[in-house]
Amino acid sequence: MTPTGTKPGERPVAARPGPPRVATSSRYTPPVPKELKESPPWLPVVMLALLVAGGVVIMLRYLVFTGSNWPTLVGLVCILGGLYLATKWR
């Protein structure tokens, strides 16, 4: 019987050293639960509400509350809360 890839009477070619073989990992990685893949249905509603409310409060600061800067702070906090929720939306 001749080795694969040779003809009778030929000497087999020595195998060239190739890249080292990487063994498969024996660690088990469990699948991600469905709850973590999907965001709750209230999240986009609250996100949009915070973004819109923040913009409205900042506009009201310039139209109604001209003597105080607190509405600007409240508006920015609402917008930042909406942006935070946007990163959690899947």
N, C-alpha and C positions, 0 to 999 in steps of 0.2 A: 504494500500500500504506500502511495506517495503522499507527501504532505500537500495540503491545499495550495494551489497556485504554482506548482512545479511540474515538470515533465519527467518521465522516467529517465534516469541517468544524470540528472542535474543534482547538484548539492543544494540543500535548502539554504536560503539566505537567512543570516542571523537577524533577528528582530531588532529594529532600531529603537533606541530608548525614546519614548514619547513622554508626554506630560504625565505627571503622577496622577494616579486615579484617586478621586475623591470618594470617600465612603459616604453612603447615605446616612443621614442623621437618625439616631434611634429615638430622638425626642418626639413626643406626640404633641402636636399643636391642635387644640380643640377648635372647632368652628366657632365663629363669632355668633352670639345669640341674636335672634331676629330683633329683639328690643333695642339692641345697640346699633343696628343697621338703619332703623327708621326713626325719624323724629316724631314726637307726639303731635297730634293734629292741631293743638292750640299754639304751637311755637311760631309758625309763620304769621298767624293773626296778631299775636302779641308783639312780634318783631315789627310788623308794619305799623301797628298802633303806636309803638314807642317812637319810631322814626318820624311819623307824621306829627305826633303830639310834640315832639322836640322842635320840629320846624315851626309849628304854629306858635309855641310858647316864645321862641326867639323872635318871631315876627311881632307878636303882641308886646314884647318888651319895647320895641321901637315905636309902636302905635299907641299903646295905652299906658304902660308902666315906665314912663320916661325918667322917673327919679330914682330908680333902683336897678342894681345889676343882678339881683337874685333870679329874675326870670331867665337871664342868659345862662346862669349856672344850672338851673333846673332843666332848661332845654338841652344843654350839652350833655347832661347826665342821661336824659332820655335817649338822645341820639346814640350815645356810647352803649347804652343798654341794648338798643336795637341792633347795633353792629355786633355786639357780643353774641346775641341770639342768632344772628345771621351766620356766625361761624359754627354754631351747633346744629344748623339745619341740614338734614340729609335728604 
